[in-house]
Amino acid sequence: MEVSSNLSTELIAFLDANIILEGKPLADLPWHDVASEGVIRLLIVPQAMEEIDAKKRDGRLGPHARAFNRLIAPAVIKGHPIVLRDERPRVELQMATCSRVPWDEYDELDPGDGDSRIVAEALNVRNIHSDNRILISHDIKPLVYARGRGLRVLQASDDWLRAPEPSPKDKEIQRLKQQVAEFKKDEPIFDVSIEVCDSTPFEVLRIEALAPAQAEGLTETIKRLNPKKPNGIDDVYGLRIGFNERDSSYDGKYKSYVSRIIPAFASKFHEKLELLFNQRLLKVVVTNVGPIRADHLVVVVETSDGMLNDRVIAVSQNGPPPPVPRPDYFRSFEPHRGMRDLLPARVGRHEFETTREARRTAMAEQSCEDFRSGQCHTFEGVLTPSSSGEELIVRVKLTAKNFRGEHINELKLKKRIKSVHAEAVIDMNTLELKRDYSTEEEIDRLLDAQAYDQIEWDGSEL
């Protein structure tokens, strides 16, 4: 880039079309980069004007091309230059009139190339007697051609250009965003947090199924730890004393326990251990942080893998509990349920009602008729991923009568699968665990508080 300074005479400057189309307004350009004083006559050659006219209907450049046409029109019609600025350096603008280009003399220039034509036309401008000429462009190629033909050149810096303009697509996106923002002025605003304990790293155990011999050995161990209990009290003559204290069904129940329930547990032992070790406490907090209440809010919590449960699941590695003899006369005492117990509790307008329970399922749903501004709701349960390689996503969806669409938050957890044998996590002889599990403290806390109803005891399905 060459810069002329202290010019007291006229400088003829040829502008490339990109200065007009991409640059700042001509009067605001940094003309001191070209000259510090004197007069700068800006000439637009026919090829540059043709390129500008070609952009008059362009979505982004069209307004600038048409504005330049309006600016230069008086100079074309009246034949007088337009003064862009009076202070030093003085800048004038007009169209250039060019003679026929002798292309045979310019073997390196291509008549079909726009940059070549701009340089050739600048070399053949009529009625210009000064050799003090300069070509100004932001592009390199026309400067190379001009330099090769003895013309001084100036590469316009980025300071000559306008700030980047959004495309028509970007403008439309911005318009739609503003429209959505207007719609949302009358909608509630939600904040959702999703927390899963012990999720960094998110290690998931894949426990191998027991071999037949191992399952048989586990069955015998559970039998040994749960022997059959005495059933009733006999006197020395073999007669019952007092009430009939013998449980007539106990023998059959214990036989079923030994022959069916324990083997069934042993066959699923690896699944039970995976359930024990892979459970994670889950906490979802939904808050209405805007000034507008949410009408008929529905909160859906779902997992892409594994299952959700509203209570922590207590899994006994010692196997299902054995039956206990119950004297027959206790069977006559059935718990009394009054009408109050049969009727569901009434849910207030601002309270949440469970419409789909989280009971070993992939989705849970709760709703609230009137979720007030500033109100906070918490869903607490457990998340149990499977030991597969499937991606795990916890997703919370909110819908409301006065909210357009859905509010969705996601927590993605990258599982780190670790395959082990049962012996790695439990002593098969004593059935004592060799490692801690994530929900152990929570179960201990609930047991200490005697909150037994907040624990799901696994094994009732066997």
Secondary structure as the mmCIF struct_conf table of DSSP 4:
data_model
#
loop_
_struct_conf.conf_type_id
_struct_conf.id
_struct_conf.beg_label_comp_id
_struct_conf.beg_label_asym_id
_struct_conf.beg_label_seq_id
_struct_conf.end_label_comp_id
_struct_conf.end_label_asym_id
_struct_conf.end_label_seq_id
BEND BEND1 ASN A 6 ASN A 6
BEND BEND2 THR A 9 THR A 9
STRN STRN1 GLU A 10 LEU A 15
HELX_LH_PP_P HELX_LH_PP_P1 ASP A 16 ASP A 16
HELX_RH_AL_P HELX_RH_AL_P1 ALA A 17 GLU A 22
STRN STRN2 GLY A 23 GLY A 23
HELX_LH_PP_P HELX_LH_PP_P2 LYS A 24 PRO A 25
HELX_RH_3T_P HELX_RH_3T_P1 LEU A 26 ASP A 28
BEND BEND3 LEU A 29 LEU A 29
HELX_RH_3T_P HELX_RH_3T_P2 TRP A 31 ASP A 33
TURN_TY1_P TURN_TY1_P1 VAL A 34 VAL A 34
BEND BEND4 SER A 36 GLY A 38
STRN STRN3 VAL A 39 ILE A 44
HELX_RH_AL_P HELX_RH_AL_P2 PRO A 46 ASP A 53
TURN_TY1_P TURN_TY1_P2 ALA A 54 ARG A 57
TURN_TY1_P TURN_TY1_P3 GLY A 59 LEU A 61
HELX_RH_AL_P HELX_RH_AL_P3 GLY A 62 LYS A 78
HELX_LH_PP_P HELX_LH_PP_P3 PRO A 81 PRO A 81
STRN STRN4 ILE A 82 ARG A 85
BEND BEND5 GLU A 87 PRO A 89
STRN STRN5 ARG A 90 MET A 95
STRN STRN6 CYS A 98 CYS A 98
HELX_LH_PP_P HELX_LH_PP_P4 SER A 99 VAL A 101
HELX_RH_3T_P HELX_RH_3T_P3 TRP A 103 GLU A 105
TURN_TY1_P TURN_TY1_P4 ASP A 107 GLU A 108
TURN_TY1_P TURN_TY1_P5 PRO A 111 GLY A 112
HELX_RH_AL_P HELX_RH_AL_P4 GLY A 114 LEU A 123
TURN_TY1_P TURN_TY1_P6 ASN A 124 ASN A 124
STRN STRN7 VAL A 125 VAL A 125
TURN_TY1_P TURN_TY1_P7 ARG A 126 ASN A 127
STRN STRN8 ARG A 133 SER A 137
BEND BEND6 HIS A 138 ILE A 140
HELX_RH_AL_P HELX_RH_AL_P5 LYS A 141 GLY A 148
TURN_TY1_P TURN_TY1_P8 ARG A 149 GLY A 150
STRN STRN9 ARG A 152 GLN A 155
HELX_RH_3T_P HELX_RH_3T_P4 ASP A 158 TRP A 160
STRN STRN10 LEU A 161 LEU A 161
HELX_LH_PP_P HELX_LH_PP_P5 ARG A 162 SER A 167
HELX_RH_AL_P HELX_RH_AL_P6 PRO A 168 LYS A 184
TURN_TY1_P TURN_TY1_P9 LYS A 185 ASP A 186
BEND BEND7 GLU A 187 GLU A 187
STRN STRN11 PHE A 190 VAL A 196
TURN_TY1_P TURN_TY1_P10 CYS A 197 ASP A 198
TURN_TY1_P TURN_TY1_P11 THR A 200 PRO A 201
STRN STRN12 PHE A 202 ILE A 207
HELX_LH_PP_P HELX_LH_PP_P6 GLU A 208 ALA A 211
HELX_RH_AL_P HELX_RH_AL_P7 PRO A 212 LEU A 225
BEND BEND8 ASN A 226 ASN A 226
HELX_LH_PP_P HELX_LH_PP_P7 PRO A 227 PRO A 230
BEND BEND9 GLY A 232 GLY A 232
STRN STRN13 ASP A 234 ASP A 234
TURN_TY1_P TURN_TY1_P12 VAL A 236 TYR A 237
BEND BEND10 GLY A 238 GLY A 238
STRN STRN14 ARG A 240 ARG A 240
BEND BEND11 GLY A 242 PHE A 243
TURN_TY1_P TURN_TY1_P13 SER A 248 SER A 249
HELX_RH_AL_P HELX_RH_AL_P8 TYR A 250 SER A 256
HELX_RH_PI_P HELX_RH_PI_P1 TYR A 257 ILE A 261
HELX_RH_AL_P HELX_RH_AL_P9 ILE A 262 SER A 267
TURN_TY1_P TURN_TY1_P14 LYS A 268 LYS A 268
HELX_RH_AL_P HELX_RH_AL_P10 PHE A 269 ASN A 278
STRN STRN15 ARG A 280 ASN A 288
BEND BEND12 GLY A 290 ILE A 292
HELX_LH_PP_P HELX_LH_PP_P8 ARG A 293 ARG A 293
STRN STRN16 ALA A 294 THR A 303
BEND BEND13 SER A 304 GLY A 306
STRN STRN17 MET A 307 ASN A 309
BEND BEND14 ASP A 310 ARG A 311
STRN STRN18 VAL A 312 ALA A 314
TURN_TY1_P TURN_TY1_P15 GLN A 317 ASN A 318
BEND BEND15 PRO A 320 PRO A 320
HELX_LH_PP_P HELX_LH_PP_P9 PRO A 321 PRO A 323
HELX_RH_3T_P HELX_RH_3T_P5 ASP A 328 SER A 332
HELX_RH_AL_P HELX_RH_AL_P11 MET A 339 LEU A 342
BEND BEND16 LEU A 343 LEU A 343
HELX_LH_PP_P HELX_LH_PP_P10 PRO A 344 GLY A 348
TURN_TY1_P TURN_TY1_P16 ARG A 349 HIS A 350
BEND BEND17 GLU A 351 GLU A 351
STRN STRN19 PHE A 352 ARG A 356
STRN STRN20 ARG A 359 THR A 361
BEND BEND18 ALA A 362 ALA A 362
STRN STRN21 MET A 363 PHE A 371
TURN_TY1_P TURN_TY1_P17 SER A 373 GLY A 374
STRN STRN22 CYS A 376 THR A 384
BEND BEND19 SER A 387 GLY A 389
STRN STRN23 LEU A 392 ALA A 400
TURN_TY1_P TURN_TY1_P18 LYS A 401 ASN A 402
STRN STRN24 PHE A 403 LEU A 413
STRN STRN25 LYS A 415 VAL A 420
HELX_RH_3T_P HELX_RH_3T_P6 ALA A 422 ALA A 424
TURN_TY1_P TURN_TY1_P19 VAL A 425 VAL A 425
STRN STRN26 ILE A 426 ILE A 426
TURN_TY1_P TURN_TY1_P20 MET A 428 THR A 430
STRN STRN27 LEU A 433 LEU A 433
BEND BEND20 LYS A 434 ARG A 435
TURN_TY1_P TURN_TY1_P21 SER A 438 THR A 439
HELX_RH_AL_P HELX_RH_AL_P12 GLU A 440 ASP A 448
TURN_TY1_P TURN_TY1_P22 ALA A 449 GLN A 450
HELX_RH_3T_P HELX_RH_3T_P7 TYR A 452 GLN A 454
STRN STRN28 ILE A 455 TRP A 457
TURN_TY1_P TURN_TY1_P23 ASP A 458 GLU A 461
#
